[in-house]
Amino acid sequence: MRGDLSASTHFSAAAGGGHIRTAQALEKYINHHVVDAKVKVVDALKEANYIYGKLICKGYHFVATKTPAIFGHMYHNTNDNSSLSKFVPK
């Protein structure tokens, strides 16, 4: 493995299970492959302002479950090169 990952922090967001599972997979991989690794997974939304975190999580859940067409449109347009994608770090 390249680089020193013996001490690392991985930020995740509880808005969608994929983010959390990815961070947990990274944690498991590093703990398995790096001797004496100290990995910390931090839910950035829970660490941020409580109301802000709840608003984002509930908003994400609402849009994803109640208006899947809008969610799909936002998802694809923020992943492609579009006017919305400039607001999403890559």
NUDREN-490129 format. One record per residue: x, y, z of N, C-alpha, C in turn. Coordinates in steps of 0.02 Angstrom, whole numbers, padded with zeros to 5 digits, always signed. Each point is the difference from the previous one (the first is absolute). Example, Ala and Ser with C-alpha at 12.3 -4.5 7.8 and 13.67 -1.06 7.14 Angstrom:
! NUDREN-490129
+00660-00284+00390-00045+00059+00000+00045+00060+00000/-00018+00053-00036+00042+00059+00003-00039+00055+00037/
! end
This chain:
! NUDREN-490129
+00042-00059+00000-00042+00059+00000+00045+00062+00000/-00017+00048-00041+00038+00062-00003-00025+00049+00052/+00045+00043+00023-00018+00051+00047-00008-00028+00070/-00002+00045+00047-00007-00020+00070-00072+00010+00022/-00036-00055+00007-00070+00003+00022-00008-00025+00071/+00055-00001+00038-00004-00026+00067-00044+00042+00045/-00008+00063-00016-00046+00043+00037-00039+00040-00052/-00064-00013-00005-00039+00035-00050-00071+00011+00025/-00030+00053-00026-00069+00016+00015-00038+00001-00066/-00057-00033-00001-00041-00002-00060-00067+00033+00016/-00017+00051-00038-00062+00035+00010-00053-00030-00045/-00058-00009+00029-00056-00028-00035-00061+00043+00013/-00055-00019-00030-00063+00036+00012-00056-00051+00005/-00041+00008+00050-00055-00048+00011-00056+00007-00051/+00007+00045-00047-00051+00009-00052+00011-00053-00054/-00027-00058+00012+00008-00055-00047+00049-00051+00028/-00021-00062+00001+00041-00053+00030+00064-00014-00037/+00004+00016-00063+00061-00013-00039+00060+00037+00027/-00010+00061+00024+00056+00038+00027+00028-00034+00063/-00044-00021+00043+00022-00031+00062+00033-00067-00014/-00029-00041-00043+00029-00065-00016+00068+00007-00033/+00008+00050-00041+00066+00011-00032+00052+00018+00052/-00017+00045+00046+00047+00018+00053+00017-00060+00044/-00050-00041+00015+00011-00060+00041+00044-00050-00037/-00009-00006-00066+00041-00046-00039+00073+00024-00001/+00011+00065-00007+00067+00027+00003+00032-00013+00068/-00039+00010+00053+00025-00012+00068+00020-00073+00008/-00042-00046-00023+00014-00071+00006+00062-00019-00040/+00006+00026-00061+00057-00014-00043+00066+00023+00033/-00001+00062+00023+00061+00028+00030+00019-00038+00063/-00050-00014+00043+00014-00037+00061+00028-00070-00015/-00020-00029-00055+00023-00067-00019+00070+00002-00030/+00017+00053-00037+00062+00003-00038+00055+00043+00031/-00016+00041+00049+00050+00045+00029+00008-00018+00074/+00062-00017+00019+00014-00018+00069-00011+00060+00046/-00032-00011+00056-00013+00053+00051-00038+00060-00029/-00044-00013-00047-00038+00055-00030-00049+00030+00051/-00008+00064-00004-00049+00036+00040-00045+00038-00049/-00057-00028-00013-00046+00028-00049-00062+00025+00036/-00022+00059-00019-00061+00028+00030-00046+00021-00056/-00061-00026+00002-00051+00020-00048-00045+00052+00035/-00006+00057-00030-00039+00055+00029-00058+00017-00046/-00060+00000+00029-00059+00022-00038+00000+00077+00003/+00019+00030-00055+00007+00072-00001-00065+00036+00014/-00056-00029-00021-00065+00033+00013-00018-00001+00074/+00018-00054+00035-00014-00002+00071+00046+00046+00039/+00060+00010-00025+00048+00045+00033-00015+00073-00014/-00035+00013-00055-00019+00068-00016-00058+00021+00045/-00027+00055-00014-00058+00024+00037-00056-00052-00003/-00030-00015+00057-00051-00053+00006-00058+00013-00049/-00025+00061-00001-00057+00016-00043+00019-00005-00073/+00059+00024-00018+00024-00004-00068+00006-00073-00022/+00029-00042+00042+00006-00071-00015-00067-00034-00010/-00047+00014+00044-00067-00030-00006-00035+00024-00063/+00006+00064-00015-00031+00029-00059+00026-00034-00063/+00065-00009-00005+00030-00032-00059-00022-00072-00005/+00005-00038+00055-00018-00071-00001-00073-00010-00018/-00044+00038+00033-00071-00008-00014-00018+00024-00070/+00032+00053-00022-00011+00025-00068+00022-00051-00052/+00058-00029+00011+00025-00051-00046-00048-00059-00003/-00021-00023+00059-00046-00057+00003-00066+00016-00035/-00027+00059+00012-00063+00020-00030+00006+00000-00077/+00051+00034-00025+00008+00005-00073+00011-00068-00031/+00041-00042+00033+00016-00066-00028-00061-00047+00000/-00043+00005+00051-00056-00046+00005-00065+00027-00029/-00012+00064+00005-00064+00028-00021+00002+00029-00070/+00058+00021-00023+00005+00029-00067+00061-00030-00035/-00001-00065-00014+00060-00032-00028+00021+00029-00068/-00046+00025-00039+00019+00030-00064+00043+00062+00011/-00019+00041+00049+00039+00060+00015+00068-00021+00029/+00000-00049+00044+00063-00025+00028+00046-00025-00055/-00027-00040-00046+00040-00026-00056+00028+00056-00043/-00041+00050-00013+00023+00057-00040+00057+00036+00036/-00007+00013+00064+00053+00034+00038+00063-00043+00003/-00009-00065+00012+00056-00046+00005+00041+00000-00065/-00034-00009-00056+00036-00004-00063+00029+00067-00021/-00034+00054+00014+00025+00066-00020+00057+00025+00043/+00006-00025+00060+00058+00020+00041+00060-00046-00012/-00011-00058-00032+00055-00044-00017+00027+00015-00070/-00040+00028-00043+00021+00017-00067+00029+00071+00000/+00031+00019-00055+00022+00069-00007-00060+00042-00019/-00027+00035+00049-00059+00042-00013+00006+00062+00044/-00049+00043-00006+00001+00061+00041-00005-00016+00074/-00033-00056+00018-00004-00020+00071+00064-00032+00025/+00037-00033-00044+00058-00039+00022+00056+00044+00029/+00001+00064-00018+00054+00044+00026-00008+00010+00075/-00058-00014+00027-00011+00008+00072+00018-00062+00040/+00016-00055-00034+00015-00063+00033+00074-00015-00008/+00038-00003+00055+00071-00016-00007+00011-00070-00027/+00048-00008-00042+00016-00065-00030+00063-00027+00030/
! end
